[in-house]
Amino acid sequence: MNGLHKYFATIIWTGNNGNGTSQYKSYNRDYTISINNKKIIHGSSDPAFRGDETKHNPEELLLASLSSCHMLWYLHLCSEEGIVVVDYTDNAIGEMKEEMNGSGRFVSVSLIPQVTITKSAMIEKAIALHKKANEMCFIANSVNFPVSHFPTIISV
């Protein structure tokens, strides 16, 4: 499977309170993300930037993209190596530095997956596959900050 893959999303700002962006405090930061045949995602900016805390913000969505991409590659690699994963939870943490001019950037992401496998003899190999999953992840390969992983593997 080589080649170019295209993805499409429609982002619609829904925060016009009647006066548009006539003043910094006159509009909401709300928007929707629409992708064909999928549920609409309601988003806003981070509450620190006048956003709605009940909606997803771009920073959280980037973190979720990194975490889920890593997980999907990890599960793929485990299935190829005969490691049976029965549970996977990641409590990912992203750190973003805000600059004096209001801009910002992520400086790091830590993935902290807790994985349960069926055979204790495979724990060491299961830990090692996180490095390969990180190398394979499309999203991790697209960012300019380090993505670290700190897995915990147990067997049942």
Contacts in CASP RR format, 6 or more apart in sequence:
PFRMAT RR
TARGET T0000
AUTHOR 0000-0000-0000
METHOD contacts of the structure
MODEL  1
MNGLHKYFATIIWTGNNGNGTSQYKSYNRDYTISINNKKIIHGSSDPAFR
GDETKHNPEELLLASLSSCHMLWYLHLCSEEGIVVVDYTDNAIGEMKEEM
NGSGRFVSVSLIPQVTITKSAMIEKAIALHKKANEMCFIANSVNFPVSHF
PTIISV
8 35 0 8 1.000
8 36 0 8 1.000
9 33 0 8 1.000
9 34 0 8 1.000
9 35 0 8 1.000
10 33 0 8 1.000
10 34 0 8 1.000
10 35 0 8 1.000
11 31 0 8 1.000
11 32 0 8 1.000
11 33 0 8 1.000
11 34 0 8 1.000
12 31 0 8 1.000
12 32 0 8 1.000
12 34 0 8 1.000
13 30 0 8 1.000
13 31 0 8 1.000
14 28 0 8 1.000
14 30 0 8 1.000
14 31 0 8 1.000
14 32 0 8 1.000
15 27 0 8 1.000
15 28 0 8 1.000
15 29 0 8 1.000
15 30 0 8 1.000
15 31 0 8 1.000
16 27 0 8 1.000
16 28 0 8 1.000
17 26 0 8 1.000
17 27 0 8 1.000
17 28 0 8 1.000
19 26 0 8 1.000
19 27 0 8 1.000
20 26 0 8 1.000
20 27 0 8 1.000
21 27 0 8 1.000
25 50 0 8 1.000
28 44 0 8 1.000
28 51 0 8 1.000
28 52 0 8 1.000
29 44 0 8 1.000
29 45 0 8 1.000
29 49 0 8 1.000
29 50 0 8 1.000
29 51 0 8 1.000
29 52 0 8 1.000
30 42 0 8 1.000
30 43 0 8 1.000
30 44 0 8 1.000
30 51 0 8 1.000
30 52 0 8 1.000
30 55 0 8 1.000
31 42 0 8 1.000
31 43 0 8 1.000
31 44 0 8 1.000
32 40 0 8 1.000
32 41 0 8 1.000
32 42 0 8 1.000
32 43 0 8 1.000
33 40 0 8 1.000
33 41 0 8 1.000
33 43 0 8 1.000
34 40 0 8 1.000
41 56 0 8 1.000
41 61 0 8 1.000
42 55 0 8 1.000
42 56 0 8 1.000
43 52 0 8 1.000
43 55 0 8 1.000
43 56 0 8 1.000
43 57 0 8 1.000
44 51 0 8 1.000
44 52 0 8 1.000
44 53 0 8 1.000
44 54 0 8 1.000
44 55 0 8 1.000
44 56 0 8 1.000
44 57 0 8 1.000
45 51 0 8 1.000
45 57 0 8 1.000
45 58 0 8 1.000
46 57 0 8 1.000
46 59 0 8 1.000
47 53 0 8 1.000
51 57 0 8 1.000
59 94 0 8 1.000
59 96 0 8 1.000
59 106 0 8 1.000
62 106 0 8 1.000
62 143 0 8 1.000
63 92 0 8 1.000
63 93 0 8 1.000
63 94 0 8 1.000
63 109 0 8 1.000
64 92 0 8 1.000
65 139 0 8 1.000
66 92 0 8 1.000
66 109 0 8 1.000
66 111 0 8 1.000
66 137 0 8 1.000
66 139 0 8 1.000
66 140 0 8 1.000
66 143 0 8 1.000
66 147 0 8 1.000
67 90 0 8 1.000
67 92 0 8 1.000
67 111 0 8 1.000
69 137 0 8 1.000
69 138 0 8 1.000
69 139 0 8 1.000
69 140 0 8 1.000
70 90 0 8 1.000
70 111 0 8 1.000
70 113 0 8 1.000
70 130 0 8 1.000
70 133 0 8 1.000
70 134 0 8 1.000
70 137 0 8 1.000
70 139 0 8 1.000
70 140 0 8 1.000
70 147 0 8 1.000
70 149 0 8 1.000
71 88 0 8 1.000
71 90 0 8 1.000
71 113 0 8 1.000
71 133 0 8 1.000
73 132 0 8 1.000
73 133 0 8 1.000
73 136 0 8 1.000
73 137 0 8 1.000
74 85 0 8 1.000
74 88 0 8 1.000
74 113 0 8 1.000
74 115 0 8 1.000
74 129 0 8 1.000
74 130 0 8 1.000
74 133 0 8 1.000
75 85 0 8 1.000
75 88 0 8 1.000
76 133 0 8 1.000
77 129 0 8 1.000
77 132 0 8 1.000
77 133 0 8 1.000
77 136 0 8 1.000
78 84 0 8 1.000
78 85 0 8 1.000
78 117 0 8 1.000
78 126 0 8 1.000
78 129 0 8 1.000
81 122 0 8 1.000
81 125 0 8 1.000
81 129 0 8 1.000
82 122 0 8 1.000
83 117 0 8 1.000
83 119 0 8 1.000
83 122 0 8 1.000
83 125 0 8 1.000
83 126 0 8 1.000
83 129 0 8 1.000
84 117 0 8 1.000
84 118 0 8 1.000
84 119 0 8 1.000
85 115 0 8 1.000
85 116 0 8 1.000
85 117 0 8 1.000
85 126 0 8 1.000
86 116 0 8 1.000
86 117 0 8 1.000
86 118 0 8 1.000
86 156 0 8 1.000
87 114 0 8 1.000
87 115 0 8 1.000
87 116 0 8 1.000
88 113 0 8 1.000
88 114 0 8 1.000
88 115 0 8 1.000
88 116 0 8 1.000
89 113 0 8 1.000
89 114 0 8 1.000
90 111 0 8 1.000
90 112 0 8 1.000
90 113 0 8 1.000
90 114 0 8 1.000
91 112 0 8 1.000
91 114 0 8 1.000
92 109 0 8 1.000
92 110 0 8 1.000
92 111 0 8 1.000
92 112 0 8 1.000
93 109 0 8 1.000
93 110 0 8 1.000
93 112 0 8 1.000
94 106 0 8 1.000
94 108 0 8 1.000
94 109 0 8 1.000
94 110 0 8 1.000
95 106 0 8 1.000
95 107 0 8 1.000
95 108 0 8 1.000
95 109 0 8 1.000
96 104 0 8 1.000
96 105 0 8 1.000
96 106 0 8 1.000
96 107 0 8 1.000
97 104 0 8 1.000
97 105 0 8 1.000
97 106 0 8 1.000
97 107 0 8 1.000
98 104 0 8 1.000
99 105 0 8 1.000
105 145 0 8 1.000
106 143 0 8 1.000
106 145 0 8 1.000
107 145 0 8 1.000
108 145 0 8 1.000
108 146 0 8 1.000
108 147 0 8 1.000
108 148 0 8 1.000
109 143 0 8 1.000
109 145 0 8 1.000
109 146 0 8 1.000
109 147 0 8 1.000
109 148 0 8 1.000
110 147 0 8 1.000
110 148 0 8 1.000
110 149 0 8 1.000
110 150 0 8 1.000
111 130 0 8 1.000
111 134 0 8 1.000
111 147 0 8 1.000
111 148 0 8 1.000
111 149 0 8 1.000
111 150 0 8 1.000
111 151 0 8 1.000
112 149 0 8 1.000
112 150 0 8 1.000
112 151 0 8 1.000
112 152 0 8 1.000
113 130 0 8 1.000
113 149 0 8 1.000
113 151 0 8 1.000
113 152 0 8 1.000
114 151 0 8 1.000
114 152 0 8 1.000
114 154 0 8 1.000
115 126 0 8 1.000
115 151 0 8 1.000
115 152 0 8 1.000
115 153 0 8 1.000
115 154 0 8 1.000
116 153 0 8 1.000
116 154 0 8 1.000
116 155 0 8 1.000
116 156 0 8 1.000
117 123 0 8 1.000
117 126 0 8 1.000
117 153 0 8 1.000
117 154 0 8 1.000
117 155 0 8 1.000
117 156 0 8 1.000
118 155 0 8 1.000
118 156 0 8 1.000
119 155 0 8 1.000
120 155 0 8 1.000
122 155 0 8 1.000
123 153 0 8 1.000
123 154 0 8 1.000
123 155 0 8 1.000
126 151 0 8 1.000
126 153 0 8 1.000
127 151 0 8 1.000
127 153 0 8 1.000
130 149 0 8 1.000
130 151 0 8 1.000
131 149 0 8 1.000
133 149 0 8 1.000
134 140 0 8 1.000
134 147 0 8 1.000
134 149 0 8 1.000
135 141 0 8 1.000
137 147 0 8 1.000
140 147 0 8 1.000
END
